[in-house]
Amino acid sequence: MSDCLFCKISAGEIPSKKVYEDELCYAFHDIAPQAPVHFLIIPKAHLASVSAVTPDNCAVVGHIFAVIAKLAAEMGLDSYRVVSNIGAQAGQSVPHLHFHVLSGRDMTWPPG
C-alpha cells in the first residue's frame, strides 16, 4: 500500500532502527518505547490488522511468532509481552498488522 507508514518503513523509504529483516517480515525499534526493550515486527505484505488474517495469509503470522521467539532468545529475554492492537479504540494508530514486543520491566495486568 503506497501511503502506509509501515510499508514505507519496511521498503526503506522511511528510516528506522532495524532489529531484523527477512523476505517476509521486518522488525524495528519503536520510536516511543514503553519499556527498555520495545520493538515492532510487521509483515512486509500489507495487512491492515489481525482482523485481515485469513487461511490464505496466516502463514506469515506463524513466521513472525517464530522470529519473535528467535529474537527474544538472541536478546536474552526470558520474559516479554507481545501485543497487537486491532482498531482505533484498542489503540491501533497505524493500519498495518504489527506486533509490539516489550520487555525489561514488570508488566502490569490488566494493561492500559
N, C-alpha and C positions, 0 to 999 in steps of 0.2 A: 504494500500500500504506500503510495508515494508521499503522503502527508503525515505518516505515522512516525512519531518521535523515535520509538524503539526500532522500527525498521531502518531508519536513518542511522541510528547508533550501530546496529549490527552490520550495516553496509559500510561503516567507516566514514560516513558523511558528516557525522557529529562526533567530536572526540569523547572518549570515555576512558576510564581506568580499567582496562581489561583484566579479568581474572582467568578466563578460559574461553576457547573457541574451538569448534569443530564444524563439520559440514551441516549439522542440524541445529545447533544452539550456540548462544553467546552469553557469557556471564561477565558482569562488570560491577564495580563498587557503586553503591547508592550515593547520590550527591548530597543527601541529607540523612546520614546514618543515624539509626535509632538504637544502635548497640555498637560495641567495639568492633565486632565483625558484622558487616551488613552488606551483602551483595545481592544482585538480582540475576536471575537466569531466565532467558527468553528463547523461544523457538525462533529460528531465522524466518520461517514461513509465518506470515501474518495470520494470527488467530486472535479474535477480539478478547476472549476470556475463557475460563473453564467451561462456560456455557456453550462455547463453539466447538468443544471437543466431541468428535464423532468416532464411530468404529473405523472410519477411513483414515483418520489422522491421529488417533490416540497413541500410536507407537512413539511419537515424538515426546509425549509426556512421560512414558516409561523411561525413555532415553535420558530425559532431563533429570529424573529422580536418580538414575544410576550415576549421572555426572555429579549431582549434589552429594551423594554418598562418597564418591571418589575425592571430590574437592575437600569435603569435611575431614576425611581421613588424612589427606595430604597436609591440611592446615592444623591437624592435631585437635580437632573439635570433637569432644566426646559427648557434648550436649549442645543442641541447637534447635531452632524453630524454623519451620518452613511455612510461609503464609502466601495465599493468593486471594486477593480481594476481587469480587465479582460485582460490578456495578457501582455507580456513584455513591449510593447510600452506604455501601460497605467500605468505601474509601478508595476505589479504583480510580486513579487520576489519569492513567494512560490506557486507552482501549486496545491493548496488545497483551496477550497472555504473558504473565510473568510471575515468578515465584521469588519472594524475599527469603533470604537465608540470614538469620540473625543468631549471634552467639556472643559470648564473652561477658554476659551479665545475667542475673536472675531474671527470668521471665515470669510475669505475674499472670494470674488467671482469675476471672475472665479477662481477656485482652480488651483494650480500647473501650 
